[in-house]
Amino acid sequence: MLRCLIVDDSPRFLAAARGVLEREGVAVVGVASTGAEALRRVAELRPDVTLVDIDLGGQSGFEVVRRLHHDAGVATSQLIMISTHAEDDYAELIAASPTAGFLPKTALSADAIRDLLGRGDGNRVNGHRET
């Protein structure tokens, strides 16, 4: 079973995303609402994948993923950016980030996560990698 941590500053989104993913067979092992909390939770819980919102209430999700990626203790967790914003708005930043890719919050599902993680070497298009 895929183990997931969700990092977002919206309690409503965290609850909704947890519900959707758990119904679809993803174990949501934890949530975090700040970058510092995300670093602690990832080190503690060792999720397979960490979903990070691009905008964390004034804190950059891109900075959070950079910190998570550079922390040697969390190297095994795959990182995915999520947002309500269009991917095109952040395409260059997403491409330059140490993430597996991007998923729009409206398209968040277990299958979308597995699809993105399963296509490790392609181009990102509409929240998915194409080979």
Number of C-alpha atoms within 10 A of each C-alpha: 7 15 18 27 25 27 28 25 20 14 12 10 14 17 12 11 18 21 13 14 19 16 12 12 14 20 18 19 18 19 22 21 18 20 22 12 13 24 20 13 19 25 17 12 14 19 23 18 22 25 24 30 29 25 17 19 13 9 14 15 23 21 13 21 26 14 17 25 20 12 12 10 14 19 14 12 20 20 26 25 26 26 22 13 12 15 21 12 9 13 15 10 12 20 14 9 18 19 21 23 27 31 27 18 17 10 15 18 19 18 14 16 24 13 15 22 19 11 16 13 12 11 14 20 14 15 24 20 19 14 9
